[in-house]
Amino acid sequence: MPEPTTLTEPRPTPPHHVVDAAPAQQGATGLTGVLLPVAIVLIIGSLFVSVFLAAFHAPQPHDLPVAVVGTDAQVERVADGLERGLPGGFEVKGYADEGSARQAVRERAVYAAYLVGDGASSELLYAGANGPTVTSTAVGAFSQVAQASSDRLIQQDIVPAPAGDSRSMSVFYAGFGIVLAGFLFGMMTYQMAPRLQYRWRMASLGAFSVLGGVVVALITGSLGFAALPGSFLGIAGVVALMAAAVGGTTMAFMRLFGKAGMSLASIVLLTFGNATSGGTLPPAYLPDWLLPMSEILPVGVGVRALQGLSHFDNDGLLVGVLILAAWALVTAAALYWRDSHIPRRRAAA
């Protein structure tokens, strides 16, 4: 008589290697399958168009910081003139001398500096690296102020845009490109390797981020288009942090919210992130309801850090590095919690 077969349970995978992959689902069918993609894409597209039009259809500055060098009475007179020409457009700061005002423009503490003249001519210091819109705004506003005093306005560009970036748009395209790449990476890593262990997924994110930083630094630097004249390592490091923040955030959205995660990531990172990045216009040109996003979303703080590295004595660099690192660490922690802690708890139960 044959001996009974003993059934043994399969040995479980070690808990720290468990990835709680979502089971395959059939997906929507019938009328739902026809209309659901249409509705989702139209909603995302409408948000994209609405947000970008709200930001850029008629850009006007709001409290754009500018410097005025002169006596208290002269500073007040210039501020009144600017307010009459463009109400609420400028935040006027008085400076004691030309040297401190010039340094403030170089550090982007202000976007232009007006040196009150002696009745014959006045001088305007500005940074062409801020882009033609800012230059046009400053020149137009201070030309009216000088004209009211019967002064001839002398203009001096003390931070010119590099020859490889005459419109000061390269930082926007670099930021948009790395955000798009990070979004695609975060989406594809779960599509192509849904059961990848957490540690290897983080290694993949790290490799993407470092290589992305090096590639963008090469393309925008002296070996490429000479569009961002900052240090190679500095630009590569900031871009790598942007890639890690955006890629990690996209992964977290997809892991935490399932199918809706991709749509949420595209709205937050691609739509609101790029619209408020400051790569085309400074945040002071944004509507009040969009302004806070430029100071917290990865692309906005990253773009400012890149501009500071390239043109403005590291303006925004420290804050940008800290915020980008925080995004990367928080999303990595969220992924660890979702991919390791929850499956481990279920296995123990």
C-alpha positions in Angstrom: 0.0 0.0 0.0 1.6 3.3 -1.0 2.5 5.8 1.6 0.3 8.9 1.8 1.8 11.9 0.2 2.7 14.7 2.6 1.8 18.1 1.4 4.1 20.9 2.5 3.3 24.6 2.2 5.7 26.6 -0.1 8.3 28.6 1.8 7.2 32.3 1.9 9.4 34.9 0.3 11.3 36.9 3.0 9.1 39.8 4.1 11.5 42.5 3.1 11.5 41.2 -0.5 7.8 41.2 -0.8 6.2 43.5 -3.3 2.4 43.6 -3.1 1.7 43.7 -6.8 -1.8 44.5 -7.8 -3.6 41.6 -9.4 -4.4 41.7 -13.1 -7.7 43.2 -13.9 -9.9 42.9 -17.0 -10.5 46.7 -17.3 -13.4 48.6 -18.5 -15.6 47.3 -21.3 -18.5 48.4 -23.4 -19.7 52.0 -23.2 -17.5 52.6 -20.1 -14.5 51.5 -22.0 -15.4 53.9 -24.8 -16.1 57.0 -22.8 -13.9 56.7 -19.8 -10.6 57.4 -21.6 -12.2 60.3 -23.5 -13.4 61.9 -20.3 -10.1 61.5 -18.4 -8.0 62.9 -21.2 -10.3 65.8 -21.9 -10.3 66.7 -18.2 -6.5 66.6 -18.0 -6.2 68.5 -21.3 -8.7 71.2 -20.2 -6.8 71.7 -16.9 -3.5 72.0 -18.9 -4.9 74.7 -21.2 -6.7 76.5 -18.4 -3.7 76.6 -16.1 -1.3 77.7 -18.8 -3.6 80.4 -20.1 -4.3 81.7 -16.6 -0.5 82.0 -16.0 0.6 83.4 -19.4 -2.3 84.9 -21.4 -1.7 88.4 -20.1 1.3 88.3 -17.8 1.6 91.3 -15.4 4.0 91.5 -12.5 2.7 91.5 -8.9 5.1 93.1 -6.4 8.1 92.5 -8.6 11.1 93.7 -6.4 13.1 96.6 -7.8 15.7 98.9 -6.3 15.9 102.6 -6.3 19.1 104.5 -5.3 18.4 108.0 -4.0 17.1 110.0 -1.1 14.0 109.0 0.7 12.0 111.6 -1.1 13.4 110.4 -4.5 12.6 106.8 -3.7 9.0 107.8 -2.7 8.6 109.8 -5.9 9.8 106.9 -8.1 7.5 104.5 -6.2 4.6 106.7 -6.8 5.4 107.0 -10.5 5.6 103.2 -10.8 2.4 102.7 -9.0 0.6 105.1 -11.3 2.0 103.4 -14.4 1.3 99.8 -13.2 -0.7 99.6 -10.0 0.6 96.8 -7.7 3.3 95.8 -10.2 6.4 96.6 -8.2 7.8 96.4 -4.7 10.2 99.3 -4.4 13.3 98.9 -2.1 15.5 101.8 -1.3 19.3 101.3 -1.5 22.0 103.6 -0.2 24.4 103.4 -3.1 25.0 102.0 -6.6 27.3 99.2 -5.4 24.7 97.6 -3.2 22.0 98.0 -5.8 24.2 96.5 -8.5 25.0 93.5 -6.2 21.3 93.0 -5.5 20.6 92.7 -9.2 23.4 90.2 -9.6 22.0 88.1 -6.7 18.4 88.5 -8.0 17.3 90.1 -4.7 15.8 92.7 -7.1 15.1 92.5 -10.9 16.2 96.0 -11.8 17.8 99.0 -10.1 17.1 102.6 -10.9 19.7 105.2 -10.1 18.1 108.6 -9.7 20.0 111.2 -11.7 20.8 114.8 -11.2 18.1 116.2 -13.6 19.9 115.4 -16.8 20.0 111.6 -16.9 19.1 108.5 -14.8 20.4 105.0 -15.1 18.7 101.6 -15.1 20.6 98.4 -14.2 18.9 95.2 -15.2 19.6 91.5 -15.9 19.0 90.3 -19.4 19.3 86.8 -18.1 15.8 87.2 -16.5 14.4 87.2 -20.0 13.0 89.7 -22.5 9.6 90.0 -20.7 11.1 91.2 -17.4 13.5 93.5 -19.3 10.7 95.0 -21.3 8.6 95.5 -18.1 11.4 97.2 -16.3 12.5 99.4 -19.2 9.0 100.5 -20.0 8.1 101.3 -16.4 11.3 103.2 -15.6 11.3 105.0 -18.9 8.0 106.7 -17.9 9.5 107.6 -14.5 12.5 109.2 -16.2 10.4 111.0 -18.7 8.3 112.5 -15.9 11.5 114.0 -14.5 12.7 115.1 -17.9 15.7 112.7 -17.5 17.4 110.7 -20.2 17.4 107.0 -19.3 20.7 105.2 -19.6 20.3 101.4 -19.7 22.9 98.9 -18.6 22.6 95.1 -18.8 24.8 93.8 -16.0 23.8 90.1 -16.1 23.4 89.4 -19.9 21.9 86.2 -21.2 24.6 83.9 -22.7 25.0 83.7 -26.5 23.6 80.2 -26.4 20.4 81.3 -24.6 19.5 84.7 -26.0 15.8 84.3 -25.0 16.6 82.9 -21.5 14.3 79.9 -22.2 16.8 77.0 -22.0 16.2 76.5 -18.3 12.5 76.1 -18.9 13.0 73.5 -21.6 15.6 71.7 -19.5 13.2 71.7 -16.5 10.3 70.5 -18.7 12.4 67.8 -20.2 13.5 66.3 -16.9 10.0 66.5 -15.5 8.6 64.7 -18.5 11.4 62.1 -18.3 10.8 61.6 -14.5 7.1 61.2 -15.1 7.7 58.6 -17.9 10.3 56.7 -15.7 7.9 56.6 -12.7 5.1 55.3 -14.9 7.2 52.7 -16.9 9.0 51.2 -13.9 5.7 49.7 -12.7 4.5 48.8 -16.1 7.7 47.0 -17.2 8.7 45.6 -13.8 5.7 45.4 -11.5 7.2 42.9 -9.1 10.7 44.5 -8.8 12.0 44.5 -5.2 12.0 47.8 -3.4 15.8 48.0 -3.2 16.3 47.4 -6.9 13.5 49.9 -7.8 15.4 52.5 -5.7 18.6 51.6 -7.4 16.9 52.1 -10.8 15.6 55.5 -9.7 19.1 56.5 -8.5 20.7 55.4 -11.8 18.1 57.3 -13.8 18.6 60.4 -11.7 22.4 60.5 -11.9 22.5 59.7 -15.6 19.8 62.3 -16.3 21.7 65.0 -14.4 24.9 64.2 -16.4 23.1 64.1 -19.7 21.3 67.5 -19.2 24.5 69.1 -17.9 26.3 68.0 -21.0 23.6 69.2 -23.4 23.1 72.6 -21.8 26.8 73.2 -20.9 29.8 74.2 -22.8 30.0 70.8 -24.6 26.5 71.3 -25.9 24.5 74.4 -26.5 26.3 76.6 -23.9 22.9 77.7 -22.6 23.5 77.3 -18.9 27.0 78.6 -17.9 27.0 77.2 -14.4 29.4 74.6 -13.1 29.0 71.1 -14.6 28.8 69.3 -11.3 26.4 71.9 -9.9 23.9 71.6 -12.8 24.2 67.8 -12.9 23.5 67.6 -9.2 20.5 69.9 -9.2 19.0 68.1 -12.3 19.6 64.7 -10.6 17.7 65.8 -7.6 14.9 67.1 -9.8 14.8 63.7 -11.6 14.7 61.8 -8.3 12.0 64.1 -6.9 9.8 63.8 -10.0 10.4 60.2 -10.7 9.9 59.2 -7.0 6.7 61.3 -6.8 5.3 59.7 -9.9 6.1 56.2 -8.5 4.4 57.1 -5.2 1.3 58.4 -7.0 1.0 55.2 -9.0 1.7 52.9 -6.0 -0.7 54.7 -3.6 -3.6 55.6 -6.0 -3.4 52.8 -8.5 -4.9 53.6 -12.0 -5.7 57.2 -11.0 -2.0 57.8 -10.0 -0.8 58.4 -13.5 -3.5 61.1 -14.1 -2.8 62.7 -10.7 0.9 62.8 -11.4 0.4 64.4 -14.8 -1.8 67.1 -13.3 0.5 67.9 -10.4 3.9 67.6 -12.0 3.4 68.3 -15.8 0.5 70.8 -15.6 0.9 72.8 -12.4 4.6 72.1 -12.0 5.7 73.4 -15.4 3.2 76.3 -15.5 4.6 77.6 -12.2 8.2 76.7 -12.8 9.4 80.3 -13.4 11.3 79.2 -16.5 9.4 81.5 -18.8 8.5 84.2 -16.4 9.4 84.9 -12.8 6.9 83.7 -10.1 6.0 87.4 -9.5 4.1 87.3 -12.8 1.9 84.4 -11.7 -1.7 84.8 -10.4 -1.9 84.7 -6.6 -3.5 81.2 -6.5 -0.6 79.7 -8.5 2.2 81.5 -6.8 2.6 79.1 -3.8 3.1 76.1 -6.1 6.2 77.6 -7.6 7.8 77.6 -4.1 7.2 74.0 -3.3 6.8 71.8 -6.4 10.0 70.2 -7.7 10.3 71.9 -11.0 9.8 75.4 -9.7 12.5 75.2 -7.0 14.8 73.3 -9.4 14.5 75.9 -12.1 15.3 78.7 -9.7 18.3 76.8 -8.4 19.5 76.3 -12.0 19.1 79.9 -12.8 20.9 80.9 -9.6 23.8 78.5 -10.5 24.1 79.9 -14.0 23.5 83.6 -13.6 22.6 84.9 -10.1 25.3 84.0 -7.5 23.5 80.8 -6.4 20.2 82.5 -5.7 17.7 79.8 -4.6 20.3 77.0 -4.6 20.3 76.0 -1.0 16.5 76.2 -0.6 16.1 74.2 -3.9 18.4 71.5 -2.8 16.7 71.1 0.5 13.2 71.0 -1.0 14.1 68.6 -3.8 15.9 66.3 -1.3 12.8 66.3 0.9 10.6 65.3 -2.1 12.9 62.4 -2.9 13.2 61.2 0.7 9.5 61.4 1.5 8.4 59.6 -1.7 11.1 56.9 -1.1 9.7 56.4 2.5 6.1 56.2 1.1 7.2 53.6 -1.4 9.0 51.6 1.3 5.9 51.7 3.5 3.6 50.5 0.6 6.0 47.9 -0.9 7.5 46.4 2.2 5.7 47.3 5.4 2.1 46.5 4.3 2.9 43.1 2.7 5.1 42.2 5.7 2.1 42.9 8.0 -0.2 40.9 5.8 2.3 38.0 5.7 2.5 38.0 9.5 -1.3 38.0 9.8 
